[in-house]
Amino acid sequence: MGRLFVMHLEGKVYSCKHCHTHLGLSSDIISKQSFHCKHGKAYLFNKVVNVTSGVKEDRMMITGMHTVSDIFCVGCGSIVGWKYEAAHEKSQRYKEGKFILERYKVSGPDGSHYFVTHDAHVGGSDVDDV
């Protein structure tokens, strides 16, 4: 096993809620509005750091078939989101090479956490299988 190299970001940083490893900057967020996951909100990022990618797999989402790979925090190994490897629908190709961080799994720039209540609607999102 090699030496772990962790990037430290400056600015408004989103980090792993378990180990506080930096993952992305708020300036790299493309969208906070249109993306959801099993635990609630998810943010689309142009780039993230300190993650490793899992196995590519096809997933049927509300917006169509996508090839994605889960992304894991290099600090603790927690799944923090996924990467869009390929979109099968032409209108969804803008997502290719972009990353989703699940808001429930990261701390915000102010240290805030996103909590899911039992009343929260967690289905029917872009990421949930249909």
NUKOL-593258 format. One line per 3 residues: number of its first residue (from 1); their letters; for each residue x, y, z negated of N, C-alpha, C. Coordinates in pm, whole numbers. Layout:
% residues N
NUM = a = X Y Z X Y Z X Y Z; ...
END
This chain:
% residues 130
1 = mgr = 84 -117 0 0 0 0 89 124 0; 55 221 82 135 341 96 102 446 -7; 177 553 -1 157 665 -92 33 743 -49
4 = lfv = -48 784 -146 -170 858 -119 -139 1006 -101; -177 1061 14 -158 1202 42 -295 1268 41; -312 1364 -48 -441 1431 -63 -424 1579 -29
7 = mhl = -511 1627 61 -508 1768 100 -585 1851 -3; -529 1964 -39 -595 2059 -129 -645 2175 -43; -773 2205 -52 -833 2311 28 -848 2439 -53
10 = egk = -843 2552 15 -863 2683 -47 -995 2740 1; -1070 2801 -89 -1198 2861 -53 -1313 2791 -121; -1429 2797 -58 -1550 2734 -112 -1549 2587 -71
13 = vys = -1516 2501 -168 -1487 2360 -141 -1599 2269 -191; -1634 2172 -107 -1719 2061 -148 -1625 1946 -183; -1651 1880 -296 -1561 1775 -343 -1640 1652 -388
16 = ckh = -1571 1542 -401 -1631 1418 -448 -1682 1439 -590; -1806 1402 -616 -1861 1426 -750 -1802 1330 -854; -1738 1222 -810 -1680 1126 -903 -1538 1162 -945
19 = cht = -1454 1199 -849 -1313 1223 -880 -1266 1365 -846; -1354 1446 -789 -1327 1588 -756 -1224 1608 -646; -1198 1505 -566 -1110 1520 -449 -1178 1611 -348
22 = hlg = -1105 1707 -295 -1160 1800 -196 -1197 1725 -68; -1316 1761 -13 -1365 1694 108 -1389 1790 224; -1439 1909 197 -1469 2001 307 -1492 2142 258
25 = lss = -1485 2235 351 -1508 2376 322 -1647 2419 369; -1707 2509 295 -1840 2557 334 -1835 2625 471; -1722 2681 509 -1709 2745 640 -1711 2644 755
28 = dii = -1694 2515 724 -1698 2411 826 -1835 2344 838; -1933 2394 763 -2068 2339 773 -2134 2389 900; -2188 2297 977 -2261 2331 1099 -2408 2348 1067
31 = skq = -2462 2259 981 -2604 2266 947 -2630 2213 807; -2713 2288 732 -2762 2245 601 -2909 2211 609; -2973 2238 720 -3118 2232 731 -3174 2101 783
34 = sfh = -3114 2043 881 -3178 1937 958 -3143 1795 919; -3059 1776 820 -3009 1642 793 -3047 1596 653; -3088 1469 646 -3128 1408 520 -3075 1266 515
37 = ckh = -3069 1213 395 -3026 1075 375 -3115 1012 269; -3082 893 227 -3165 822 129 -3179 898 -2; -3081 979 -37 -3083 1051 -163 -3123 1198 -148
40 = gka = -3167 1241 -31 -3207 1380 -14 -3127 1450 95; -3081 1570 64 -3013 1653 163 -2877 1598 204; -2839 1631 326 -2707 1599 379 -2665 1715 468
43 = ylf = -2537 1746 468 -2484 1857 546 -2397 1806 660; -2412 1866 777 -2330 1832 893 -2207 1922 893; -2088 1861 890 -1961 1933 889 -1887 1913 1020
46 = nkv = -1816 2016 1062 -1731 2008 1180 -1609 1922 1150; -1554 1936 1029 -1440 1855 989 -1442 1837 838; -1382 1726 794 -1364 1696 652 -1223 1641 634
49 = vnv = -1178 1636 510 -1045 1583 478 -1058 1481 366; -951 1409 343 -941 1315 231 -1047 1205 235; -1077 1158 356 -1169 1047 373 -1105 942 463
52 = tsg = -1151 819 448 -1117 712 540 -1247 662 602; -1237 612 722 -1356 564 794 -1368 414 784; -1492 368 773 -1521 225 771 -1542 173 912
55 = vke = -1606 61 920 -1633 -7 1047 -1741 67 1125; -1721 80 1255 -1823 141 1341 -1941 46 1354; -2062 103 1348 -2182 23 1366 -2292 108 1427
58 = drm = -2379 43 1502 -2494 112 1560 -2604 118 1456; -2663 238 1441 -2775 257 1350 -2886 331 1422; -3007 279 1408 -3123 348 1462 -3167 452 1360
61 = mit = -3169 576 1404 -3209 688 1319 -3330 754 1383; -3389 846 1312 -3507 916 1363 -3478 981 1498; -3356 1032 1516 -3320 1100 1640 -3264 1006 1747
64 = gmh = -3270 875 1722 -3225 778 1821 -3109 695 1772; -3057 612 1860 -2947 523 1827 -2816 602 1821; -2738 578 1716 -2606 640 1700 -2507 533 1658
67 = tvs = -2382 549 1701 -2273 468 1649 -2206 552 1542; -2202 499 1420 -2149 574 1306 -2052 486 1228; -1972 551 1145 -1889 478 1049 -1900 550 916
70 = dif = -1921 473 810 -1926 532 677 -1791 594 646; -1791 703 568 -1665 764 525 -1655 753 373; -1532 725 328 -1504 699 189 -1403 800 135
73 = cvg = -1423 845 13 -1329 933 -55 -1198 859 -76; -1083 920 -41 -955 854 -61 -915 851 -208; -975 937 -289 -942 941 -430 -999 826 -510
76 = cgs = -1126 792 -484 -1192 689 -565 -1261 580 -485; -1269 595 -353 -1330 492 -269 -1480 500 -255; -1544 601 -315 -1689 615 -304 -1731 652 -163
79 = ivg = -1843 597 -118 -1900 641 10 -1955 781 -11; -1913 875 74 -1958 1014 60 -2041 1060 180; -2049 978 283 -2126 1014 402 -2091 924 518
82 = wky = -2094 981 638 -2059 904 758 -2012 997 868; -1949 937 969 -1903 1008 1087 -1984 961 1207; -2028 1055 1288 -2094 1022 1414 -1987 991 1517
85 = eaa = -1975 866 1554 -1877 825 1654 -1932 846 1794; -2060 812 1814 -2123 827 1945 -2273 840 1928; -2332 918 2017 -2478 931 2022 -2524 871 2154
88 = hek = -2626 790 2149 -2674 723 2270 -2773 809 2348; -2830 909 2281 -2921 1004 2347 -2840 1127 2388; -2858 1170 2511 -2783 1285 2563 -2801 1410 2477
91 = sqr = -2922 1434 2428 -2950 1554 2349 -2884 1552 2211; -2834 1437 2169 -2773 1424 2036 -2620 1419 2040; -2562 1435 2157 -2417 1422 2171 -2338 1531 2100
94 = yke = -2404 1640 2061 -2335 1747 1987 -2285 1696 1852; -2340 1585 1803 -2301 1528 1673 -2173 1445 1681; -2134 1404 1800 -2018 1316 1814 -1892 1381 1757
97 = gkf = -1822 1303 1674 -1700 1352 1610 -1725 1437 1488; -1852 1458 1453 -1888 1539 1336 -1913 1448 1216; -1922 1509 1099 -1932 1434 973 -2053 1478 893
100 = ile = -2112 1383 825 -2219 1410 730 -2164 1386 590; -2182 1484 501 -2157 1463 359 -2293 1464 291; -2320 1359 216 -2446 1349 144 -2437 1438 21
103 = ryk = -2529 1534 11 -2524 1633 -97 -2529 1569 -234; -2598 1458 -247 -2608 1386 -374 -2473 1331 -420; -2382 1309 -326 -2255 1245 -357 -2138 1341 -369
106 = vsg = -2165 1470 -353 -2058 1569 -362 -2096 1682 -456; -1994 1750 -508 -2014 1871 -588 -2002 1991 -496; -2086 2091 -519 -2082 2212 -439 -1968 2302 -479
109 = pdg = -1946 2410 -404 -1836 2502 -432 -1840 2562 -572; -1959 2573 -629 -1973 2628 -764 -1976 2519 -870; -1946 2395 -830 -1947 2283 -923 -2083 2219 -940
112 = shy = -2182 2269 -866 -2318 2219 -880 -2333 2080 -820; -2429 2007 -874 -2463 1875 -824 -2605 1879 -773; -2633 1799 -674 -2769 1785 -621 -2830 1663 -685
115 = fvt = -2943 1683 -751 -3010 1573 -819 -3137 1537 -747; -3169 1409 -748 -3291 1360 -686 -3392 1333 -796; -3510 1389 -783 -3617 1358 -877 -3695 1240 -824
118 = hda = -3774 1179 -908 -3855 1066 -864 -3961 1108 -764; -3993 1237 -761 -4092 1288 -668 -4034 1322 -531; -3902 1320 -519 -3837 1360 -394 -3871 1262 -283
121 = hvg = -3892 1317 -164 -3915 1233 -47 -3780 1193 8; -3753 1065 12 -3621 1019 54 -3625 940 184; -3737 932 248 -3745 858 374 -3766 949 491
124 = gsd = -3768 893 608 -3798 968 729 -3691 1067 768; -3568 1038 737 -3461 1131 767 -3385 1089 892; -3289 1169 927 -3206 1137 1042 -3122 1013 1018
127 = vdd = -3091 984 895 -2999 875 867 -3065 745 830; -3188 748 791 -3254 626 750 -3290 541 869; -3272 413 855 -3314 322 961 -3465 328 972
130 = v = -3515 321 1095 -3660 322 1116 -3709 183 1143
END
